[in-house]
């Protein structure tokens, strides 16, 4: 009976050890999977951060270029308006000179 009890205890210990080892293996697999998932998440986060930085740079460059084009367009429009005004002033002066010349010509006669 002692032998049977000792054998039963040994069998129970073996059963517990096998169960522990099986659960330990599962736990190690889960831990390894979690570590891999965590590493993948860190890589994805780094890639997302890099993409965001690139997008911010692209947006900044686009804004700078758009403002540069807008400034150049406004400068061109102002230059054209000034040229039209100068031409109008020149035409007016020419007309006034012609009128003065006609009046002087009539006065001389």
N, CA, C and O atoms as CSV, one atom per row, in Angstrom:
chain,resi,resn,atom,element,x,y,z
A,1,UNK,N,N,0.806,-1.189,0.000
A,1,UNK,CA,C,0.000,0.000,0.000
A,1,UNK,C,C,0.853,1.259,0.000
A,1,UNK,O,O,0.513,2.267,-0.619
A,2,UNK,N,N,1.987,1.170,0.723
A,2,UNK,CA,C,2.902,2.314,0.673
A,2,UNK,C,C,3.485,2.448,-0.724
A,2,UNK,O,O,3.636,3.558,-1.233
A,3,UNK,N,N,3.799,1.371,-1.317
A,3,UNK,CA,C,4.354,1.377,-2.655
A,3,UNK,C,C,3.315,1.931,-3.631
A,3,UNK,O,O,3.639,2.737,-4.503
A,4,UNK,N,N,2.099,1.502,-3.481
A,4,UNK,CA,C,1.027,1.988,-4.351
A,4,UNK,C,C,0.845,3.480,-4.155
A,4,UNK,O,O,0.641,4.218,-5.119
A,5,UNK,N,N,0.918,3.932,-2.889
A,5,UNK,CA,C,0.783,5.355,-2.592
A,5,UNK,C,C,1.948,6.128,-3.189
A,5,UNK,O,O,1.757,7.196,-3.770
A,6,UNK,N,N,3.162,5.588,-3.047
A,6,UNK,CA,C,4.345,6.245,-3.607
A,6,UNK,C,C,4.240,6.303,-5.122
A,6,UNK,O,O,4.581,7.316,-5.732
A,7,UNK,N,N,3.771,5.221,-5.732
A,7,UNK,CA,C,3.610,5.212,-7.188
A,7,UNK,C,C,2.540,6.210,-7.613
A,7,UNK,O,O,2.687,6.879,-8.636
A,8,UNK,N,N,1.479,6.315,-6.846
A,8,UNK,CA,C,0.406,7.277,-7.159
A,8,UNK,C,C,0.932,8.704,-7.055
A,8,UNK,O,O,0.645,9.553,-7.898
A,9,UNK,N,N,1.720,8.952,-5.985
A,9,UNK,CA,C,2.301,10.298,-5.802
A,9,UNK,C,C,3.264,10.594,-6.952
A,9,UNK,O,O,3.255,11.700,-7.491
A,10,UNK,N,N,4.100,9.613,-7.336
A,10,UNK,CA,C,5.040,9.795,-8.445
A,10,UNK,C,C,4.276,10.059,-9.738
A,10,UNK,O,O,4.680,10.911,-10.530
A,11,UNK,N,N,3.184,9.344,-9.960
A,11,UNK,CA,C,2.365,9.535,-11.159
A,11,UNK,C,C,1.744,10.933,-11.147
A,11,UNK,O,O,1.703,11.619,-12.169
A,12,UNK,N,N,1.259,11.344,-9.961
A,12,UNK,CA,C,0.671,12.690,-9.846
A,12,UNK,C,C,1.728,13.769,-10.113
A,12,UNK,O,O,1.449,14.765,-10.782
A,13,UNK,N,N,2.936,13.566,-9.590
A,13,UNK,CA,C,4.022,14.536,-9.796
A,13,UNK,C,C,4.359,14.618,-11.285
A,13,UNK,O,O,4.537,15.706,-11.833
A,14,UNK,N,N,4.447,13.429,-11.946
A,14,UNK,CA,C,4.726,13.421,-13.382
A,14,UNK,C,C,3.624,14.155,-14.147
A,14,UNK,O,O,3.896,14.942,-15.055
A,15,UNK,N,N,2.404,13.888,-13.770
A,15,UNK,CA,C,1.259,14.541,-14.429
A,15,UNK,C,C,1.337,16.056,-14.234
A,15,UNK,O,O,1.123,16.818,-15.178
A,16,UNK,N,N,1.642,16.491,-13.009
A,16,UNK,CA,C,1.766,17.926,-12.734
A,16,UNK,C,C,2.904,18.549,-13.532
A,16,UNK,O,O,2.774,19.642,-14.083
A,17,UNK,N,N,4.055,17.805,-13.581
A,17,UNK,CA,C,5.211,18.305,-14.331
A,17,UNK,C,C,4.864,18.450,-15.810
A,17,UNK,O,O,5.209,19.458,-16.426
A,18,UNK,N,N,4.189,17.462,-16.387
A,18,UNK,CA,C,3.817,17.503,-17.802
A,18,UNK,C,C,2.862,18.664,-18.072
A,18,UNK,O,O,2.999,19.393,-19.054
A,19,UNK,N,N,1.889,18.813,-17.170
A,19,UNK,CA,C,0.938,19.916,-17.309
A,19,UNK,C,C,1.664,21.253,-17.209
A,19,UNK,O,O,1.416,22.160,-18.003
A,20,UNK,N,N,2.557,21.372,-16.237
A,20,UNK,CA,C,3.326,22.606,-16.054
A,20,UNK,C,C,4.171,22.895,-17.294
A,20,UNK,O,O,4.192,24.027,-17.778
A,21,UNK,N,N,4.868,21.878,-17.812
A,21,UNK,CA,C,5.721,22.064,-18.982
A,21,UNK,C,C,4.894,22.454,-20.207
A,21,UNK,O,O,5.304,23.306,-20.995
A,22,UNK,N,N,3.735,21.828,-20.359
A,22,UNK,CA,C,2.873,22.153,-21.493
A,22,UNK,C,C,2.390,23.604,-21.388
A,22,UNK,O,O,2.430,24.361,-22.358
A,23,UNK,N,N,1.938,23.964,-20.201
A,23,UNK,CA,C,1.477,25.350,-20.000
A,23,UNK,C,C,2.617,26.336,-20.110
A,23,UNK,O,O,2.441,27.442,-20.622
A,24,UNK,N,N,3.767,25.950,-19.641
A,24,UNK,CA,C,4.938,26.809,-19.733
A,24,UNK,C,C,5.299,27.043,-21.198
A,24,UNK,O,O,5.617,28.162,-21.602
A,25,UNK,N,N,5.246,25.973,-21.983
A,25,UNK,CA,C,5.530,26.097,-23.424
A,25,UNK,C,C,4.549,27.033,-24.104
A,25,UNK,O,O,4.938,27.869,-24.919
A,26,UNK,N,N,3.268,26.889,-23.765
A,26,UNK,CA,C,2.232,27.756,-24.334
A,26,UNK,C,C,2.490,29.201,-23.917
A,26,UNK,O,O,2.381,30.118,-24.731
A,27,UNK,N,N,2.833,29.395,-22.650
A,27,UNK,CA,C,3.103,30.742,-22.159
A,27,UNK,C,C,4.310,31.354,-22.864
A,27,UNK,O,O,4.295,32.534,-23.216
A,28,UNK,N,N,5.356,30.550,-23.069
A,28,UNK,CA,C,6.535,31.049,-23.775
A,28,UNK,C,C,6.201,31.410,-25.216
A,28,UNK,O,O,6.697,32.406,-25.743
A,29,UNK,N,N,5.360,30.600,-25.852
A,29,UNK,CA,C,4.938,30.901,-27.220
A,29,UNK,C,C,4.143,32.208,-27.259
A,29,UNK,O,O,4.350,33.043,-28.139
A,30,UNK,N,N,3.251,32.372,-26.316
A,30,UNK,CA,C,2.453,33.599,-26.244
A,30,UNK,C,C,3.353,34.811,-26.010
A,30,UNK,O,O,3.176,35.852,-26.642
A,31,UNK,N,N,4.308,34.673,-25.108
A,31,UNK,CA,C,5.233,35.762,-24.820
A,31,UNK,C,C,6.052,36.114,-26.063
A,31,UNK,O,O,6.231,37.290,-26.379
A,32,UNK,N,N,6.545,35.101,-26.760
A,32,UNK,CA,C,7.318,35.339,-27.981
A,32,UNK,C,C,6.460,36.048,-29.027
A,32,UNK,O,O,6.916,36.978,-29.693
A,33,UNK,N,N,5.203,35.595,-29.164
A,33,UNK,CA,C,4.296,36.223,-30.126
A,33,UNK,C,C,4.027,37.676,-29.738
A,33,UNK,O,O,4.010,38.555,-30.599
A,34,UNK,N,N,3.817,37.931,-28.453
A,34,UNK,CA,C,3.603,39.303,-27.994
A,34,UNK,C,C,4.821,40.185,-28.251
A,34,UNK,O,O,4.689,41.344,-28.642
A,35,UNK,N,N,6.003,39.626,-28.027
A,35,UNK,CA,C,7.225,40.392,-28.300
A,35,UNK,C,C,7.349,40.705,-29.790
A,35,UNK,O,O,7.717,41.822,-30.155
A,36,UNK,N,N,7.045,39.729,-30.658
A,36,UNK,CA,C,7.084,39.973,-32.108
A,36,UNK,C,C,6.055,41.024,-32.510
A,36,UNK,O,O,6.339,41.921,-33.303
A,37,UNK,N,N,4.846,40.895,-31.945
A,37,UNK,CA,C,3.791,41.866,-32.257
A,37,UNK,C,C,4.185,43.263,-31.787
A,37,UNK,O,O,3.935,44.252,-32.476
A,38,UNK,N,N,4.800,43.336,-30.615
A,38,UNK,CA,C,5.254,44.629,-30.098
A,38,UNK,C,C,6.324,45.244,-30.984
A,38,UNK,O,O,6.307,46.445,-31.253
A,39,UNK,N,N,7.246,44.419,-31.431
A,39,UNK,CA,C,8.309,44.914,-32.328
A,39,UNK,C,C,7.718,45.383,-33.650
A,39,UNK,O,O,8.109,46.428,-34.170
A,40,UNK,N,N,6.786,44.623,-34.191
A,40,UNK,CA,C,6.130,45.026,-35.442
A,40,UNK,C,C,5.381,46.339,-35.251
A,40,UNK,O,O,5.419,47.214,-36.117
A,41,UNK,N,N,4.703,46.474,-34.118
A,41,UNK,CA,C,3.971,47.716,-33.841
A,41,UNK,C,C,4.933,48.899,-33.749
A,41,UNK,O,O,4.623,49.989,-34.229
A,42,UNK,N,N,6.111,48.685,-33.128
A,42,UNK,CA,C,7.099,49.772,-33.044
A,42,UNK,C,C,7.607,50.161,-34.433
A,42,UNK,O,O,7.779,51.346,-34.719
A,43,UNK,N,N,7.850,49.162,-35.303
A,43,UNK,CA,C,8.300,49.459,-36.670
A,43,UNK,C,C,7.225,50.217,-37.445
A,43,UNK,O,O,7.513,51.179,-38.157
A,44,UNK,N,N,5.970,49.760,-37.289
A,44,UNK,CA,C,4.874,50.434,-37.988
A,44,UNK,C,C,4.701,51.863,-37.489
A,44,UNK,O,O,4.436,52.775,-38.272
A,45,UNK,N,N,4.853,52.049,-36.187
A,45,UNK,CA,C,4.751,53.397,-35.620
A,45,UNK,C,C,5.867,54.291,-36.157
A,45,UNK,O,O,5.624,55.449,-36.496
A,46,UNK,N,N,7.079,53.764,-36.236
A,46,UNK,CA,C,8.206,54.534,-36.771
A,46,UNK,C,C,7.958,54.884,-38.241
A,46,UNK,O,O,8.231,56.004,-38.673
A,47,UNK,N,N,7.443,53.924,-38.999
A,47,UNK,CA,C,7.146,54.184,-40.414
A,47,UNK,C,C,6.052,55.242,-40.549
A,47,UNK,O,O,6.135,56.118,-41.411
A,48,UNK,N,N,5.036,55.160,-39.705
A,48,UNK,CA,C,3.948,56.143,-39.740
A,48,UNK,C,C,4.471,57.527,-39.377
A,48,UNK,O,O,4.084,58.523,-39.989
A,49,UNK,N,N,5.361,57.587,-38.371
A,49,UNK,CA,C,5.954,58.871,-37.985
A,49,UNK,C,C,6.763,59.459,-39.137
A,49,UNK,O,O,6.701,60.661,-39.393
A,50,UNK,N,N,7.515,58.618,-39.826
A,50,UNK,CA,C,8.329,59.072,-40.964
A,50,UNK,C,C,7.431,59.556,-42.097
A,50,UNK,O,O,7.716,60.574,-42.729
A,51,UNK,N,N,6.348,58.829,-42.353
A,51,UNK,CA,C,5.410,59.252,-43.393
A,51,UNK,C,C,4.760,60.581,-43.027
A,51,UNK,O,O,4.560,61.436,-43.889
A,52,UNK,N,N,4.434,60.752,-41.763
A,52,UNK,CA,C,3.842,62.012,-41.316
A,52,UNK,C,C,4.828,63.157,-41.493
A,52,UNK,O,O,4.457,64.240,-41.944
A,53,UNK,N,N,6.097,62.914,-41.133
A,53,UNK,CA,C,7.122,63.951,-41.323
A,53,UNK,C,C,7.249,64.323,-42.799
A,53,UNK,O,O,7.335,65.502,-43.145
A,54,UNK,N,N,7.261,63.308,-43.664
A,54,UNK,CA,C,7.369,63.562,-45.105
A,54,UNK,C,C,6.155,64.348,-45.602
A,54,UNK,O,O,6.291,65.258,-46.420
A,55,UNK,N,N,4.983,63.998,-45.111
A,55,UNK,CA,C,3.763,64.707,-45.502
A,55,UNK,C,C,3.804,66.157,-45.031
A,55,UNK,O,O,3.421,67.063,-45.770
A,56,UNK,N,N,4.267,66.376,-43.803
A,56,UNK,CA,C,4.390,67.741,-43.289
A,56,UNK,C,C,5.375,68.547,-44.138
A,56,UNK,O,O,5.127,69.713,-44.446
A,57,UNK,N,N,6.497,67.917,-44.516
A,57,UNK,CA,C,7.474,68.610,-45.362
A,57,UNK,C,C,6.882,68.930,-46.729
A,57,UNK,O,O,7.073,70.026,-47.255
A,58,UNK,N,N,6.158,67.960,-47.302
A,58,UNK,CA,C,5.513,68.199,-48.594
A,58,UNK,C,C,4.511,69.340,-48.501
A,58,UNK,O,O,4.445,70.186,-49.393
A,59,UNK,N,N,3.731,69.367,-47.423
A,59,UNK,CA,C,2.742,70.423,-47.253
A,59,UNK,C,C,3.432,71.777,-47.094
A,59,UNK,O,O,2.998,72.777,-47.666
A,60,UNK,N,N,4.521,71.796,-46.301
A,60,UNK,CA,C,5.256,73.049,-46.112
A,60,UNK,C,C,5.825,73.526,-47.448
A,60,UNK,O,O,5.729,74.708,-47.777
A,61,UNK,N,N,6.413,72.614,-48.213
A,61,UNK,CA,C,6.966,72.981,-49.515
A,61,UNK,C,C,5.867,73.467,-50.455
A,61,UNK,O,O,6.053,74.446,-51.178
A,62,UNK,N,N,4.733,72.788,-50.444
A,62,UNK,CA,C,3.619,73.206,-51.294
A,62,UNK,C,C,3.166,74.617,-50.913
A,62,UNK,O,O,2.922,75.455,-51.781
A,63,UNK,N,N,3.057,74.870,-49.604
A,63,UNK,CA,C,2.617,76.180,-49.138
A,63,UNK,C,C,3.595,77.260,-49.563
A,63,UNK,O,O,3.193,78.320,-50.044
A,64,UNK,N,N,4.886,76.988,-49.383
A,64,UNK,CA,C,5.909,77.965,-49.773
A,64,UNK,C,C,5.848,78.228,-51.270
A,64,UNK,O,O,5.912,79.379,-51.702
A,65,UNK,N,N,5.725,77.171,-52.061
A,65,UNK,CA,C,5.652,77.341,-53.514
A,65,UNK,C,C,4.395,78.095,-53.923
A,65,UNK,O,O,4.439,78.963,-54.794
A,66,UNK,N,N,3.269,77.758,-53.287
A,66,UNK,CA,C,2.005,78.433,-53.621
A,66,UNK,C,C,2.095,79.914,-53.279
A,66,UNK,O,O,1.651,80.761,-54.055
A,67,UNK,N,N,2.668,80.229,-52.120
A,67,UNK,CA,C,2.817,81.636,-51.744
A,67,UNK,C,C,3.770,82.358,-52.689
A,67,UNK,O,O,3.548,83.517,-53.039
A,68,UNK,N,N,4.833,81.668,-53.100
A,68,UNK,CA,C,5.769,82.264,-54.058
A,68,UNK,C,C,5.096,82.560,-55.388
A,68,UNK,O,O,5.286,83.632,-55.964
A,69,UNK,N,N,4.299,81.596,-55.879
A,69,UNK,CA,C,3.571,81.814,-57.138
A,69,UNK,C,C,2.573,82.950,-56.995
A,69,UNK,O,O,2.439,83.783,-57.891
A,70,UNK,N,N,1.872,82.982,-55.868
A,70,UNK,CA,C,0.885,84.043,-55.654
A,70,UNK,C,C,1.571,85.404,-55.593
A,70,UNK,O,O,1.074,86.373,-56.166
A,71,UNK,N,N,2.707,85.487,-54.905
A,71,UNK,CA,C,3.439,86.749,-54.806
A,71,UNK,C,C,3.911,87.195,-56.194
A,71,UNK,O,O,3.797,88.369,-56.546
A,72,UNK,N,N,4.441,86.249,-56.978
A,72,UNK,CA,C,4.905,86.578,-58.325
A,72,UNK,C,C,3.739,87.052,-59.189
A,72,UNK,O,O,3.888,87.983,-59.980
A,73,UNK,N,N,2.591,86.419,-59.040
A,73,UNK,CA,C,1.415,86.812,-59.819
A,73,UNK,C,C,0.972,88.228,-59.435
A,73,UNK,O,O,0.659,89.039,-60.307
A,74,UNK,N,N,0.947,88.522,-58.133
A,74,UNK,CA,C,0.553,89.859,-57.680
A,74,UNK,C,C,1.560,90.897,-58.188
A,74,UNK,O,O,1.172,91.973,-58.643
A,75,UNK,N,N,2.859,90.565,-58.107
A,75,UNK,CA,C,3.882,91.491,-58.603
A,75,UNK,C,C,3.693,91.761,-60.092
A,75,UNK,O,O,3.828,92.898,-60.544
A,76,UNK,N,N,3.380,90.713,-60.852
A,76,UNK,CA,C,3.151,90.865,-62.289
A,76,UNK,C,C,1.936,91.748,-62.551
A,76,UNK,O,O,1.974,92.627,-63.412
A,77,UNK,N,N,0.863,91.514,-61.808
A,77,UNK,CA,C,-0.356,92.314,-61.990
A,77,UNK,C,C,-0.103,93.777,-61.648
A,77,UNK,O,O,-0.575,94.673,-62.347
A,78,UNK,N,N,0.643,94.018,-60.570
A,78,UNK,CA,C,0.964,95.399,-60.183
A,78,UNK,C,C,1.827,96.053,-61.255
A,78,UNK,O,O,1.600,97.205,-61.624
A,79,UNK,N,N,2.824,95.311,-61.757
A,79,UNK,CA,C,3.687,95.853,-62.806
A,79,UNK,C,C,2.884,96.191,-64.054
A,79,UNK,O,O,3.102,97.236,-64.668
A,80,UNK,N,N,1.955,95.312,-64.436
A,80,UNK,CA,C,1.114,95.570,-65.607
A,80,UNK,C,C,0.211,96.776,-65.376
A,80,UNK,O,O,0.020,97.592,-66.278
A,81,UNK,N,N,-0.346,96.891,-64.172
A,81,UNK,CA,C,-1.213,98.035,-63.860
A,81,UNK,C,C,-0.412,99.329,-63.906
A,81,UNK,O,O,-0.894,100.335,-64.426
A,82,UNK,N,N,0.796,99.315,-63.373
A,82,UNK,CA,C,1.647,100.510,-63.412
A,82,UNK,C,C,2.020,100.859,-64.848
A,82,UNK,O,O,2.058,102.034,-65.213
A,83,UNK,N,N,2.292,99.850,-65.657
A,83,UNK,CA,C,2.627,100.096,-67.066
A,83,UNK,C,C,1.432,100.702,-67.797
A,83,UNK,O,O,1.596,101.625,-68.595
A,84,UNK,N,N,0.227,100.187,-67.528
A,84,UNK,CA,C,-0.980,100.751,-68.160
A,84,UNK,C,C,-1.195,102.194,-67.721
A,84,UNK,O,O,-1.550,103.055,-68.525
A,85,UNK,N,N,-0.976,102.444,-66.434
A,85,UNK,CA,C,-1.145,103.802,-65.921
A,85,UNK,C,C,-0.118,104.740,-66.551
A,85,UNK,O,O,-0.448,105.867,-66.921
A,86,UNK,N,N,1.123,104.278,-66.671
A,86,UNK,CA,C,2.167,105.110,-67.281
A,86,UNK,C,C,1.836,105.392,-68.742
A,86,UNK,O,O,2.013,106.512,-69.220
A,87,UNK,N,N,1.350,104.362,-69.454
A,87,UNK,CA,C,0.964,104.543,-70.852
A,87,UNK,C,C,-0.177,105.541,-70.960
A,87,UNK,O,O,-0.171,106.402,-71.840
A,88,UNK,N,N,-1.152,105.430,-70.071
A,88,UNK,CA,C,-2.278,106.359,-70.067
A,88,UNK,C,C,-1.789,107.788,-69.805
A,88,UNK,O,O,-2.221,108.734,-70.464
A,89,UNK,N,N,-0.880,107.928,-68.829
A,89,UNK,CA,C,-0.315,109.257,-68.530
A,89,UNK,C,C,0.455,109.794,-69.735
A,89,UNK,O,O,0.340,110.975,-70.064
A,90,UNK,N,N,1.231,108.948,-70.391
A,90,UNK,CA,C,2.004,109.368,-71.557
A,90,UNK,C,C,1.080,109.798,-72.693
A,90,UNK,O,O,1.339,110.797,-73.364
A,91,UNK,N,N,-0.007,109.035,-72.911
A,91,UNK,CA,C,-0.966,109.380,-73.960
A,91,UNK,C,C,-1.639,110.717,-73.643
A,91,UNK,O,O,-1.846,111.547,-74.528
A,92,UNK,N,N,-1.973,110.908,-72.371
A,92,UNK,CA,C,-2.606,112.168,-71.960
A,92,UNK,C,C,-1.658,113.336,-72.186
A,92,UNK,O,O,-2.072,114.380,-72.691
A,93,UNK,N,N,-0.390,113.174,-71.817
A,93,UNK,CA,C,0.601,114.236,-72.019
A,93,UNK,C,C,0.780,114.534,-73.502
A,93,UNK,O,O,0.869,115.690,-73.915
A,94,UNK,N,N,0.831,113.462,-74.297
A,94,UNK,CA,C,0.985,113.660,-75.747
A,94,UNK,C,C,-0.212,114.420,-76.304
A,94,UNK,O,O,-0.046,115.310,-77.138
A,95,UNK,N,N,-1.406,114.081,-75.857
A,95,UNK,CA,C,-2.614,114.770,-76.308
A,95,UNK,C,C,-2.585,116.231,-75.867
A,95,UNK,O,O,-2.978,117.116,-76.626
A,96,UNK,N,N,-2.126,116.484,-74.655
A,96,UNK,CA,C,-2.052,117.868,-74.150
A,96,UNK,C,C,-1.019,118.663,-74.951
A,96,UNK,O,O,-1.250,119.833,-75.256
A,97,UNK,N,N,0.107,118.050,-75.295
A,97,UNK,CA,C,1.137,118.737,-76.102
A,97,UNK,C,C,0.586,119.069,-77.481
A,97,UNK,O,O,0.818,120.148,-78.026
A,98,UNK,N,N,-0.154,118.106,-78.026
A,98,UNK,CA,C,-0.733,118.340,-79.344
A,98,UNK,C,C,-1.739,119.481,-79.286
A,98,UNK,O,O,-1.771,120.346,-80.162
A,99,UNK,N,N,-2.556,119.470,-78.243
A,99,UNK,CA,C,-3.536,120.548,-78.071
A,99,UNK,C,C,-2.815,121.877,-77.896
A,99,UNK,O,O,-3.207,122.872,-78.505
A,100,UNK,N,N,-1.768,121.914,-77.074
A,100,UNK,CA,C,-0.985,123.135,-76.867
A,100,UNK,C,C,-0.364,123.602,-78.186
A,100,UNK,O,O,-0.342,124.794,-78.489
A,101,UNK,N,N,0.142,122.636,-78.963
A,101,UNK,CA,C,0.768,122.990,-80.235
A,101,UNK,C,C,-0.265,123.575,-81.185
A,101,UNK,O,O,0.029,124.532,-81.902
A,102,UNK,N,N,-1.477,123.013,-81.201
A,102,UNK,CA,C,-2.528,123.540,-82.066
A,102,UNK,C,C,-2.917,124.944,-81.643
A,102,UNK,O,O,-3.099,125.833,-82.475
A,103,UNK,N,N,-3.043,125.133,-80.321
A,103,UNK,CA,C,-3.407,126.468,-79.807
A,103,UNK,C,C,-2.306,127.466,-80.135
A,103,UNK,O,O,-2.602,128.588,-80.546
A,104,UNK,N,N,-1.052,127.088,-79.963
A,104,UNK,CA,C,0.076,127.970,-80.287
A,104,UNK,C,C,0.080,128.279,-81.764
A,104,UNK,O,O,0.349,129.405,-82.182
A,105,UNK,N,N,-0.227,127.247,-82.560
A,105,UNK,CA,C,-0.274,127.468,-84.015
A,105,UNK,C,C,-1.367,128.426,-84.400
A,105,UNK,O,O,-1.178,129.249,-85.295
A,106,UNK,N,N,-2.506,128.341,-83.749
A,106,UNK,CA,C,-3.606,129.247,-84.045
A,106,UNK,C,C,-3.307,130.653,-83.567
A,106,UNK,O,O,-3.711,131.629,-84.199
A,107,UNK,N,N,-2.593,130.758,-82.441
A,107,UNK,CA,C,-2.251,132.080,-81.919
A,107,UNK,C,C,-1.233,132.784,-82.814
A,107,UNK,O,O,-1.271,134.005,-82.960
A,108,UNK,N,N,-0.350,132.036,-83.394
A,108,UNK,CA,C,0.687,132.611,-84.251
A,108,UNK,C,C,0.066,133.119,-85.526
A,108,UNK,O,O,0.547,134.123,-86.052
A,109,UNK,N,N,-0.926,132.527,-86.042
A,109,UNK,CA,C,-1.587,132.955,-87.291
A,109,UNK,C,C,-2.337,134.176,-87.111
A,109,UNK,O,O,-2.950,134.670,-88.057
